[in-house]
Amino acid sequence: MAEILIADDDAGIRTVLSQALSREGYDVRVTSNAATLLRWTNGDEGDLVITDVVMPDQNIFDVMPQMKRVRPDLPVIVMSAQNTFMTAITATERGAYDYLPKPFDLNELIATVGRALAQPRENDMPMQGEAQTMPLVGRSPAMQDIYRLIARMTQTDLTVMINGESGTGKELVARALHQFGKRKHGPFVAINMAAIPHELIESELFGHEKGAFTGANARSIGRFEQANGGTLFLDEIGDMPMEAQTRLLRVLQEGEYTTVGGRRPISTDVRIVAATHQDLAGLIAKGRFREDLFYRLNVVPLRLPPLRERAQDIPDLARHFLQQAAAQGLPAKVLDRSAIDRLKQHNWPGNVRELENLVQRLTALYPQDQITGTLIDGELSIELPRQEMSTAKENLERDLSSKVAAFAAGVLENGDEDAPVEDLYQTVLREIEVPLLQVALKATRGNQIRAAKLLGLNRNTLRKKIKELELDVIRGGI
């Protein structure tokens, strides 16, 4: 039967693990320090190690390189109460078989032990120095799952699909996958599909040849070529037009592409990370996203939870943003208890990005060294009307659309069967155009120049419409 070595300075944890694993039939030896553990492994003792990170004599991450040099195939399961992203990443870099945050699930640990002993892992992990920054912050169970998944994915080239609301940090995750992965020395290139006109996306992705279209005065390389040897982050993939989706699918299938206007196939070597805030399954049902492309991209799905689902991370995030602000030259500040409580009560529709913006405003605008709940209340009360206005605007747009649809349907229903409705578009447009122009003219007190600018119309076009529709204009307007 396999022998398991347990190292933890907590006597209670040593007892619980020893009893549980002994009941599973394993031989168990326990120690409270790293030196004894290292002596055992150097002496070729033990078939698997379970160890805490912070030990009384040494940090286990300082010991593991020597341990793995002597016993490269020895599975090591790392546990830690320091449940940060960097703990999970460092455990993976040091060659750990798995990382479990404390408090851990005992059944999960026993299952992990069984898998590790059944399929021992070779130590093929590249060693890296300690990272200087922590790209992701949070100790909640949801973030722990994400840290573990990212740590596993850094050593593969599998395509990852990140799904999450706006402001949850999808690009941060993509950068972490690159920064701590096998392609870290290659380029990281990001492209936001929602920010580029649809007709230019193929050129942006694949590049174009001189003369490929009007304005193509020289050859231009695309993002695939820029990212060769590294990672290409396709943000807001749900906004990609169908034509570009077809070309992207071919690249993923064949590993090559042609530029717009080109004929010579170009091989590509990139790791793809995609992200969206949309429901891609819903887009597929509506015929707006290719199902075969979805399966090519959704190899490893990763859901980023909204901030409201991990409220316990808010204090750590807020302090992190305060430290960032201080590093940028803004005054150093601290949060009092009332501030932390108020932050945790907020719903955060803008997610982590909203929290970061709030902290930056508080740091820049207020002279107090201590941020209180009262200060936060004042800032959030400014944001709330904006959110209410946005909701009201969305409701108004939906109401207007419904009324337009009802009017058009009514015109069709009331039409004479022997004389079907013609020019429905112009009929509906006239009903909307008259009150719209009247509102604009009233808002500008009849000033036609300002009204035309407000409407986005040419001044002569507005004058022509006023005459055609026989609108009354307030005297004195230009």
SVG drawing of the C-alpha trace seen along z (x, -y; Angstrom):
<svg xmlns="http://www.w3.org/2000/svg" viewBox="-61 -86 79 88">
<polyline fill="none" stroke="black" stroke-width="0.4" points="0.0,0.0 1.2,-3.5 2.9,-5.6 1.7,-9.2 3.8,-11.9 1.9,-14.8 3.5,-18.1 1.5,-20.7 2.2,-22.8 -1.5,-22.4 -1.8,-19.4 -5.5,-19.2 -5.1,-18.9 -2.4,-16.3 -4.7,-14.2 -7.7,-14.5 -5.7,-13.7 -3.8,-10.8 -7.0,-9.2 -9.0,-9.7 -6.2,-8.3 -5.4,-5.5 -9.1,-4.4 -8.6,-4.3 -5.8,-1.8 -2.7,-4.1 0.4,-4.1 0.7,-7.6 3.6,-9.6 3.2,-13.1 5.6,-16.0 5.2,-19.6 8.2,-21.0 9.7,-21.2 13.2,-19.9 11.8,-16.5 9.7,-16.3 12.7,-17.0 14.8,-14.4 12.1,-11.8 11.8,-12.5 15.5,-12.7 15.8,-9.3 13.3,-7.9 10.5,-7.6 6.9,-8.1 4.8,-7.7 2.9,-11.0 3.2,-14.3 0.5,-16.4 1.9,-19.6 1.0,-23.1 2.8,-26.1 3.9,-28.1 5.8,-25.9 7.6,-27.0 11.1,-26.5 10.6,-27.2 8.2,-28.0 7.4,-24.8 7.8,-26.6 11.4,-27.1 11.8,-23.4 9.9,-21.9 12.6,-22.6 15.1,-20.4 12.5,-17.8 11.5,-17.6 15.1,-17.4 15.6,-14.3 12.2,-12.8 10.8,-14.3 7.9,-11.8 6.8,-12.3 3.2,-13.7 2.9,-16.7 -0.5,-18.1 -0.2,-21.6 -2.7,-23.0 -2.8,-26.7 -4.9,-29.1 -3.2,-31.9 -5.9,-31.4 -4.6,-33.9 -4.2,-33.5 -0.4,-33.6 -0.5,-30.6 -2.3,-28.5 0.1,-29.6 3.2,-29.1 2.1,-25.6 1.7,-24.7 5.1,-26.3 6.8,-24.3 5.5,-21.1 2.6,-20.4 0.1,-17.7 -2.7,-19.8 -3.5,-22.8 -6.3,-22.8 -7.3,-25.9 -8.0,-25.7 -10.5,-24.8 -10.6,-21.9 -13.2,-19.2 -11.9,-15.9 -13.6,-13.7 -12.1,-15.8 -8.7,-15.5 -9.0,-11.7 -10.2,-11.5 -7.2,-13.7 -4.8,-11.3 -6.3,-8.4 -5.9,-10.1 -2.3,-11.2 -1.2,-7.7 -2.9,-6.1 -1.4,-8.5 1.8,-10.0 2.8,-13.2 6.2,-14.0 7.9,-17.2 7.9,-19.0 6.9,-22.4 9.2,-25.3 10.5,-27.2 9.7,-30.8 10.6,-33.6 8.1,-35.1 5.6,-37.4 5.8,-41.0 2.0,-41.6 -1.1,-39.8 -3.4,-40.0 -6.5,-38.6 -7.7,-39.2 -10.2,-37.4 -10.4,-34.5 -14.0,-33.4 -14.7,-29.8 -15.7,-30.9 -12.4,-32.6 -10.5,-29.6 -12.1,-27.4 -11.0,-29.9 -7.4,-30.1 -7.1,-26.3 -8.5,-26.1 -6.2,-28.9 -3.2,-27.2 -4.0,-23.9 -4.6,-25.7 -1.3,-27.7 0.6,-24.5 -1.6,-23.7 -2.5,-25.4 -6.2,-24.5 -8.7,-27.1 -10.5,-28.8 -13.9,-30.5 -14.5,-33.1 -18.0,-34.1 -19.0,-36.9 -20.7,-40.2 -19.0,-43.4 -16.5,-44.6 -15.8,-41.1 -12.2,-41.0 -12.3,-38.8 -9.2,-40.3 -7.3,-40.0 -8.0,-36.3 -6.9,-36.0 -3.6,-37.9 -3.0,-35.6 -3.4,-32.5 -0.7,-34.1 1.6,-35.6 1.9,-32.4 1.7,-30.0 4.0,-28.3 3.7,-31.2 4.6,-33.9 7.6,-35.0 5.4,-35.5 3.1,-38.4 -0.3,-38.9 -2.7,-40.5 -6.3,-41.5 -9.1,-42.5 -12.6,-43.6 -15.1,-42.5 -17.7,-45.0 -15.4,-48.0 -14.6,-47.3 -16.9,-48.0 -18.1,-44.6 -16.8,-45.3 -13.3,-45.7 -13.1,-42.7 -11.7,-40.2 -9.0,-42.7 -8.2,-43.3 -7.9,-39.6 -6.2,-38.3 -4.6,-41.4 -5.0,-42.6 -3.0,-43.0 -2.4,-46.2 -5.4,-47.1 -7.7,-44.5 -10.3,-47.2 -10.8,-50.9 -8.3,-52.6 -5.9,-49.6 -2.9,-51.5 -0.4,-49.1 -0.2,-45.5 -1.3,-45.3 -0.7,-42.4 -3.6,-41.2 -3.9,-40.2 -3.2,-36.5 0.2,-37.4 0.9,-39.8 0.1,-37.1 2.1,-34.4 3.9,-32.3 1.8,-33.9 -1.9,-34.4 -4.7,-36.0 -7.6,-37.2 -10.9,-37.5 -13.0,-39.7 -16.8,-40.0 -16.8,-37.0 -20.6,-37.1 -20.4,-40.3 -18.4,-38.7 -20.2,-38.8 -21.1,-35.4 -18.6,-35.9 -15.7,-36.4 -16.9,-33.4 -16.6,-31.2 -13.0,-32.3 -12.1,-31.9 -13.5,-28.4 -11.3,-27.4 -8.2,-28.8 -9.0,-26.8 -9.6,-23.7 -6.7,-24.0 -4.2,-26.1 -3.8,-28.5 -5.5,-31.5 -5.2,-33.9 -5.2,-37.7 -8.0,-39.7 -7.2,-39.8 -4.4,-37.3 -4.1,-33.8 -1.1,-32.3 -2.0,-30.3 -0.2,-31.5 0.4,-29.1 -0.5,-30.3 0.7,-29.3 -1.4,-31.0 -3.3,-30.1 -6.9,-31.3 -8.7,-32.7 -12.2,-34.0 -14.6,-35.9 -18.2,-37.2 -20.9,-38.6 -23.6,-37.2 -25.5,-33.9 -23.9,-32.2 -26.5,-29.3 -29.2,-31.9 -27.3,-33.5 -26.9,-30.0 -30.7,-29.5 -31.3,-32.8 -28.8,-31.9 -26.4,-34.6 -23.5,-32.4 -22.1,-29.2 -22.6,-26.1 -19.5,-24.4 -17.4,-27.5 -18.9,-27.5 -17.7,-24.0 -14.2,-24.8 -13.9,-27.8 -15.7,-26.3 -13.0,-23.6 -12.5,-24.8 -15.4,-27.0 -14.6,-29.4 -17.4,-31.5 -16.4,-34.6 -18.9,-35.4 -20.3,-38.9 -19.1,-40.8 -22.5,-40.5 -21.9,-36.7 -18.6,-37.1 -19.2,-40.0 -16.6,-38.6 -13.9,-39.6 -14.9,-43.2 -12.7,-44.3 -9.6,-42.7 -10.4,-44.2 -11.0,-47.7 -7.7,-47.6 -5.9,-46.4 -7.2,-49.3 -6.2,-51.7 -2.7,-50.3 -2.7,-50.8 -3.8,-54.4 -1.1,-55.1 1.5,-53.5 0.3,-55.9 1.0,-58.9 -2.4,-59.5 -2.7,-59.9 -2.6,-56.7 -5.9,-56.0 -7.6,-53.2 -11.2,-52.0 -12.9,-51.9 -15.4,-49.3 -18.5,-51.3 -16.9,-51.8 -16.4,-48.0 -19.9,-47.3 -21.4,-49.8 -19.3,-48.4 -20.6,-44.9 -24.2,-46.1 -24.0,-47.6 -25.2,-45.5 -22.3,-46.5 -24.0,-46.4 -20.7,-47.5 -18.8,-44.7 -15.1,-45.0 -14.6,-47.9 -17.3,-49.9 -15.6,-49.3 -12.2,-50.3 -13.6,-53.5 -15.2,-54.3 -12.0,-53.8 -10.1,-56.0 -12.6,-58.8 -12.6,-58.5 -8.8,-58.6 -8.5,-61.6 -11.4,-63.8 -11.4,-63.6 -8.6,-64.8 -9.5,-62.5 -7.0,-59.7 -9.8,-57.4 -12.6,-56.5 -15.9,-56.1 -19.3,-54.7 -20.7,-58.2 -18.3,-59.2 -19.2,-56.0 -22.9,-56.7 -22.4,-60.1 -20.6,-58.7 -23.1,-55.8 -26.0,-58.2 -24.6,-60.0 -24.3,-56.7 -27.8,-55.5 -29.7,-58.1 -27.5,-57.3 -28.4,-53.7 -32.1,-54.5 -31.9,-56.8 -30.3,-54.0 -33.1,-51.6 -35.7,-54.2 -34.2,-54.7 -34.2,-51.0 -37.8,-50.7 -38.8,-53.7 -37.0,-52.2 -38.9,-48.9 -42.2,-50.8 -41.6,-52.8 -40.7,-49.7 -43.8,-48.0 -46.0,-51.0 -44.4,-51.2 -45.0,-47.5 -48.6,-47.8 -49.2,-50.7 -47.8,-48.9 -49.8,-45.8 -52.9,-47.9 -52.3,-49.5 -52.0,-46.1 -55.0,-44.7 -57.2,-47.7 -56.1,-47.6 -58.6,-46.7 -58.1,-43.2 -58.7,-44.5 -56.3,-47.3 -53.4,-46.1 -51.3,-48.6 -48.4,-50.0 -45.4,-52.0 -45.8,-50.8 -42.4,-52.1 -43.2,-55.7 -46.6,-55.5 -45.0,-54.5 -42.1,-57.0 -44.5,-59.9 -46.2,-59.1 -42.8,-59.1 -41.2,-62.0 -43.7,-64.7 -43.6,-64.5 -39.8,-64.0 -39.2,-67.2 -41.7,-69.1 -39.9,-68.1 -36.5,-69.1 -37.8,-72.5 -39.5,-73.1 -36.3,-72.2 -34.3,-74.7 -37.0,-77.4 -37.3,-77.2 -33.6,-77.5 -33.4,-75.4 -29.6,-75.3 -29.5,-73.9 -32.5,-71.6 -30.8,-70.2 -27.6,-69.5 -29.6,-67.9 -31.4,-65.6 -28.2,-64.9 -29.7,-66.3 -28.5,-68.8 -30.0,-72.2 -31.5,-72.3 -32.9,-68.8 -34.7,-70.0 -36.1,-73.1 -37.4,-70.9 -39.1,-68.5 -40.7,-71.4 -42.2,-72.7 -43.3,-69.2 -44.9,-68.3 -46.4,-71.8 -45.0,-72.2 -45.5,-75.3 -42.2,-76.8 -41.8,-79.3 -41.1,-82.7 -37.5,-84.0 -35.9,-80.6 -33.1,-80.8"/>
</svg>
